[in-house]
Amino acid sequence: MNVTVKNDADVCTLVITDRIDTLTAPELGRIFEENADSCEKMFFDLSGVDYISSAGLRVLVSAHRKMSGKGGLILNGLTPDVLGILKMTGFDKKLTIK
């Protein structure tokens, strides 16, 4: 997994590529936490993610909870495989997807 952080004033975008799985989810969580306090709104660009495991879903839900007290967390660029996993788990109804 590779994560690029883009900050534009109080809006942050994490551009994530490859897999978010048991091995990489903790790193994504760490990068999110390092940037969350300085961001009013956060985007996760998942257009380069081809797989997300339950560990990755936990990071998304945790990030959503933390950002919901602010401007929110928005997931964008979901691939069909990742969107399918979110729909199968019902997270598509809980998370903001653009």
C-alpha positions in Angstrom: 0.0 0.0 0.0 1.1 3.5 -0.7 -0.5 6.7 0.7 0.1 10.2 -0.6 -1.2 13.0 1.6 -2.4 16.2 0.0 -3.3 19.2 2.2 -5.3 22.2 0.9 -6.1 24.6 3.7 -8.3 22.5 6.1 -9.2 19.8 3.5 -6.9 16.7 3.4 -6.9 14.0 0.8 -5.3 10.6 1.3 -4.6 9.0 -2.0 -4.3 5.3 -1.4 -3.1 2.6 -3.8 -2.8 -1.1 -3.8 -4.4 -3.3 -1.0 -5.7 -2.3 2.4 -5.4 -5.5 4.3 -4.3 -6.9 7.7 -0.6 -5.9 7.0 -1.3 -2.4 5.7 -4.4 -1.2 7.6 -2.4 -0.2 10.7 -0.2 2.1 8.6 -3.2 3.7 7.0 -4.7 4.2 10.5 -1.4 5.8 11.6 -1.3 8.2 8.6 -4.9 9.1 9.1 -4.3 9.9 12.8 -1.2 12.0 12.0 -3.3 14.2 9.7 -6.8 14.2 11.2 -6.4 17.0 13.7 -5.2 19.5 11.1 -8.1 18.7 8.7 -11.6 19.9 8.9 -12.7 17.6 6.1 -10.9 14.5 4.8 -11.2 12.6 1.5 -9.9 9.0 1.0 -9.2 8.6 -2.7 -9.6 4.8 -3.2 -9.3 4.8 -7.0 -6.1 2.9 -6.8 -7.3 0.3 -4.2 -8.1 -3.1 -5.6 -8.9 -4.9 -2.3 -9.9 -4.0 1.2 -10.1 -6.5 4.1 -12.1 -6.3 7.3 -9.0 -4.6 8.9 -9.2 -1.9 6.2 -12.9 -1.5 6.9 -12.2 -1.0 10.5 -9.9 1.9 9.6 -12.6 3.5 7.4 -15.2 3.2 10.2 -12.8 4.6 12.8 -11.8 7.5 10.5 -15.5 8.2 9.8 -16.3 8.3 13.5 -13.5 10.7 14.2 -14.2 13.0 11.3 -18.0 13.0 11.8 -17.5 15.6 14.6 -15.9 17.8 12.0 -16.5 18.3 8.2 -16.7 14.5 7.6 -14.9 11.7 5.8 -15.7 11.2 2.1 -14.7 8.2 0.2 -14.2 8.7 -3.6 -13.0 6.9 -6.6 -14.1 3.5 -5.4 -13.3 0.6 -7.7 -16.1 -1.9 -8.4 -14.5 -4.5 -6.2 -14.1 -2.1 -3.2 -17.6 -0.8 -3.7 -18.9 -4.3 -3.8 -17.3 -5.1 -0.5 -18.8 -1.9 1.1 -22.3 -2.9 -0.2 -21.9 -6.5 0.9 -21.1 -5.3 4.5 -23.7 -2.5 4.5 -21.0 0.1 5.0 -22.1 1.9 1.9 -25.1 3.1 3.9 -23.0 4.3 6.8 -20.1 6.0 5.0 -20.2 8.9 2.7 -19.3 7.8 -0.9 -18.9 10.2 -3.8 
